[in-house]
């Protein structure tokens, strides 16, 4: 009985909040407050998003995000759409349209959009594309993925990352969200066409890896690289042709050296190791490049690091296996 009562209360609240949104068009603060409350209700009750869709709330909020003249309302509307779609696959499917992707692309391309509005737009794209092949197709066909790749290149303007600066931190949050969204565009499920589009970012990603060996950069960039080239020999060969495996090797050598003084460097070295493995797993002949940097001996040393857990050590062992399938370094190492 309590459950039925709570459901009825939830429905009543959502109906009232939707009416509030409709009749407070001249009051952005009230609209924002109503959207935040809707978001909260939908987070607490998995059925709330479905009901909100049934009463037309989802479509109204989608249109509000586009039509409102107030950035705070647009941001709150997008945040609510993302949260509802994230919780319920039917809501995700309802929102997964060319029209919404085009609107989101416009928000990202518009110079008048502030950083937070762009970040909310990226969040909605991430939710719509995640575990959704239709979303992966629409993000490409609407040109949205092209805008995301431009943001990847341009949001962070310099390699000196000062996250204590408020504006720099907001830009970093946007860039990090873009990285995460590109990751779901190419993977889960794997999408060859999107991988081909995203591999154009490899030279830029390499520059970041070389110039800023910080966890805030290494982790998202390595995730992006690893998923973009996973199970795709063509993309792997392109990555190697632009010096990607050389760059990963150089970063790995640096982190392994730093790990003797800093525990966090060992953890970060494992992240890079996994990315190296994604690159060579399907074609061990690529491992020859690693011999220039004595990667096998570096990995063996890293394997003994006291701060690593069993999962991290397993990743290193797996990479060692792929390295040694066809690696000149091992042949010379075993002969000596």
C-alpha positions in Angstrom: 0.0 0.0 0.0 2.8 2.4 0.9 4.3 1.6 -2.5 1.1 2.5 -4.3 0.8 5.7 -2.3 4.3 6.7 -3.2 3.7 6.1 -6.8 0.6 8.2 -6.8 2.5 11.0 -5.0 5.3 10.8 -7.6 2.7 11.1 -10.4 1.0 14.0 -8.8 4.3 15.8 -8.2 5.5 15.3 -11.8 2.2 16.6 -13.2 2.4 19.7 -11.0 6.0 20.3 -11.9 5.3 19.9 -15.6 2.5 22.5 -15.3 4.9 24.7 -13.5 7.4 24.5 -16.4 4.6 25.4 -18.9 3.2 28.4 -17.0 6.5 29.9 -15.7 8.1 30.6 -19.1 8.9 34.2 -18.0 10.5 33.0 -14.7 13.7 31.1 -15.5 14.6 30.6 -11.8 11.3 28.8 -11.1 11.8 26.7 -14.2 15.3 25.8 -13.2 14.0 24.8 -9.7 11.3 22.7 -11.2 13.7 20.9 -13.5 16.1 20.2 -10.6 13.2 18.7 -8.6 12.1 16.6 -11.6 15.7 15.3 -11.9 15.7 14.4 -8.2 12.4 12.5 -8.4 13.5 10.6 -11.4 16.8 9.7 -9.7 15.0 8.3 -6.7 12.3 6.4 -8.6 13.2 4.3 -11.7 9.5 4.4 -12.9 9.3 8.2 -12.7 11.1 8.8 -16.0 8.8 6.4 -17.8 5.7 8.2 -16.4 7.2 11.6 -17.2 7.6 10.5 -20.8 4.0 9.2 -20.9 2.6 12.6 -19.8 4.7 14.4 -22.5 7.2 15.8 -20.0 10.3 14.4 -21.8 9.4 16.1 -25.1 8.4 19.3 -23.4 11.8 19.5 -21.6 13.6 18.7 -24.9 11.8 21.5 -26.6 12.4 23.8 -23.6 16.2 23.2 -23.9 16.0 24.4 -27.5 13.5 27.3 -27.1 14.5 28.9 -23.8 16.4 32.1 -24.0 18.1 31.5 -20.6 21.2 29.4 -20.4 20.5 28.3 -16.9 17.2 26.7 -18.1 18.9 25.1 -21.1 21.5 23.6 -18.8 19.0 22.3 -16.3 16.8 20.9 -19.1 19.7 19.0 -20.7 20.8 17.7 -17.3 17.3 16.4 -16.6 17.1 14.8 -20.1 20.5 13.1 -19.6 19.6 11.8 -16.1 16.2 10.4 -17.2 17.7 8.7 -20.4 20.5 7.3 -18.4 18.1 5.5 -16.0 15.7 4.2 -18.6 16.3 2.7 -22.0 12.9 3.6 -23.3 13.5 7.2 -22.5 16.9 6.9 -24.2 15.2 5.5 -27.3 12.6 8.3 -27.3 15.2 11.0 -27.2 17.5 9.3 -29.7 16.5 11.3 -32.8 18.4 13.3 -35.5 16.6 16.4 -34.3 18.0 16.3 -30.8 21.5 15.4 -32.0 21.3 18.4 -34.4 20.2 20.7 -31.5 23.1 19.4 -29.3 25.5 19.9 -32.2 24.3 23.5 -32.5 24.8 24.1 -28.8 28.4 22.8 -29.1 29.1 24.9 -32.2 27.6 28.2 -31.0 30.0 30.7 -29.7 27.3 32.1 -27.4 27.1 28.8 -25.5 29.0 28.9 -22.2 31.2 26.0 -21.0 28.6 24.5 -18.7 26.0 24.4 -21.5 28.4 22.7 -23.7 29.3 20.2 -21.0 25.6 19.4 -20.4 25.2 18.9 -24.2 28.1 16.5 -24.2 26.6 14.6 -21.2 23.3 14.1 -23.1 25.2 12.9 -26.2 27.2 10.4 -24.0 24.0 9.0 -22.5 22.2 8.7 -25.9 25.2 6.9 -27.6 26.2 4.7 -24.7 25.3 1.0 -25.4 23.3 2.2 -28.4 24.2 1.5 -32.0 21.4 3.8 -33.2 23.0 6.6 -31.2 26.4 5.8 -32.6 25.0 6.1 -36.1 23.1 9.3 -35.5 26.1 11.0 -33.8 28.1 10.4 -37.0 25.4 11.1 -39.6 24.4 14.4 -38.0 28.0 15.7 -37.9 27.9 15.7 -34.1 31.0 13.5 -33.8 32.9 16.0 -36.1 32.2 18.8 -33.6 33.3 16.5 -30.7 36.6 15.9 -32.4 37.1 19.7 -32.9 36.4 20.2 -29.2 39.0 17.5 -28.3 41.5 19.5 -30.3 40.6 23.0 -29.1 39.1 23.1 -25.6 42.5 22.8 -23.8 44.7 25.4 -25.4 48.0 24.7 -23.6 49.9 21.8 -22.1 50.5 23.5 -18.7 47.4 22.3 -16.9 46.5 24.5 -14.0 43.4 23.0 -12.5 43.4 25.4 -9.5 42.3 28.1 -12.0 38.4 28.1 -12.2 38.2 28.7 -15.9 40.9 26.1 -16.7 39.2 23.6 -14.5 35.8 24.1 -16.3 37.5 23.7 -19.6 39.2 20.6 -18.4 35.9 19.1 -17.3 34.4 19.8 -20.7 37.4 18.2 -22.4 37.3 15.2 -20.1 33.6 14.8 -20.9 34.4 14.9 -24.6 37.0 12.2 -24.2 34.4 10.0 -22.4 31.8 10.6 -25.1 34.2 9.8 -28.0 35.0 6.5 -26.1 31.3 5.4 -26.2 31.1 6.6 -29.9 33.7 4.0 -30.9 33.1 1.2 -28.4 30.4 -0.8 -26.6 29.3 -1.8 -29.2 32.4 -1.5 -31.3 31.8 0.9 -34.3 34.3 0.6 -37.1 33.1 3.8 -38.9 33.4 5.9 -35.8 36.8 4.4 -35.1 37.9 5.5 -38.5 36.7 9.1 -37.9 38.2 9.3 -34.5 41.7 8.1 -35.5 42.3 11.5 -37.1 42.8 12.7 -33.5 45.8 10.4 -32.8 48.5 13.0 -33.7 46.9 15.5 -31.3 46.5 12.8 -28.6 50.2 11.9 -29.0 51.2 15.6 -28.5 49.3 15.6 -25.2 50.9 12.4 -24.0 54.4 13.7 -24.7 53.9 17.1 -23.3 51.7 16.5 -20.2 52.5 13.3 -18.2 49.7 13.9 -15.6 47.0 11.5 -14.6 44.3 14.0 -15.6 45.6 13.7 -19.2 47.1 10.3 -19.4 44.0 8.4 -18.2 41.4 9.8 -20.5 43.7 10.0 -23.5 44.8 6.4 -23.1 41.1 5.3 -22.7 40.3 7.1 -25.9 43.3 5.6 -27.8 42.7 2.1 -26.5 39.0 2.0 -27.4 39.5 3.7 -30.8 42.1 1.1 -32.0 40.6 -2.0 -30.2 40.1 -4.9 -32.6 40.7 -2.7 -35.6 43.9 -3.6 -37.5 43.6 -0.7 -39.9 43.3 1.9 -37.1 46.2 0.2 -35.2 48.4 0.5 -38.2 47.5 4.1 -38.6 48.3 4.8 -35.0 51.7 3.2 -35.4 52.3 5.2 -38.6 51.9 8.5 -36.8 54.3 7.4 -34.1 51.7 6.4 -31.5 53.4 3.3 -30.2 56.7 5.1 -30.0 55.0 7.8 -27.9 53.3 5.3 -25.6 56.7 3.6 -25.1 58.4 6.8 -24.2 55.7 7.7 -21.7 55.9 4.2 -20.3 59.7 4.4 -19.9 59.3 7.7 -18.1 56.6 6.5 -15.8 58.4 3.3 -14.9 61.5 5.4 -14.0 59.3 7.8 -11.9 57.6 4.8 -10.2 60.7 4.2 -8.0 60.0 7.5 -6.3 56.2 7.9 -6.8 53.6 5.2 -6.2 51.1 6.9 -8.5 53.4 6.7 -11.4 53.3 2.9 -11.2 49.5 2.9 -11.4 49.7 5.3 -14.3 52.3 3.1 -16.1 49.7 0.2 -16.0 47.2 2.5 -17.7 49.7 3.1 -20.5 50.6 -0.6 -20.6 47.0 -1.6 -21.2 46.9 0.9 -24.2 50.1 -0.6 -25.6 48.5 -4.1 -25.3 45.4 -2.9 -27.2 47.7 -1.8 -30.0 49.7 -5.0 -30.3 47.3 -7.7 -29.2 46.0 -8.4 -32.7 49.4 -8.2 -34.4 52.4 -9.1 -32.3 54.8 -8.0 -35.1 54.1 -4.4 -33.9 56.0 -5.4 -30.7 59.3 -5.0 -32.6 58.9 -1.3 -32.1 58.9 -1.8 -28.4 62.3 -3.5 -28.4 63.8 0.0 -29.2 62.7 1.1 -25.7 63.5 -2.2 -23.9 59.8 -2.4 -22.9 59.9 -6.0 -21.8 62.5 -5.3 -19.2 60.6 -2.2 -18.1 57.4 -4.3 -17.7 59.3 -7.0 -15.7 60.5 -4.3 -13.3 57.1 -2.8 -13.1 55.6 -6.2 -12.3 57.5 -6.3 -9.1 56.3 -2.9 -7.9 54.8 -3.2 -4.4 51.8 -0.8 -4.9 50.2 -2.8 -7.8 47.2 -5.1 -7.1 46.7 -8.5 -8.8 44.5 -7.1 -11.5 47.2 -4.5 -12.5 49.8 -7.2 -12.5 47.7 -9.4 -14.7 47.4 -6.6 -17.2 51.2 -6.4 -17.3 51.6 -10.2 -17.7 49.1 -10.1 -20.6 51.0 -7.4 -22.3 54.3 -9.2 -21.8 52.7 -12.2 -23.5 51.8 -10.2 -26.5 55.2 -8.4 -26.5 57.1 -11.6 -26.5 55.2 -13.4 -29.3 57.4 -11.7 -31.9 59.8 -9.3 -30.3 63.5 -8.8 -31.2 64.2 -7.6 -27.7 63.3 -10.9 -26.2 65.3 -12.8 -28.7 68.4 -10.8 -28.0 67.6 -10.8 -24.2 67.3 -14.6 -24.1 70.5 -15.1 -26.1 72.6 -13.1 -23.7 
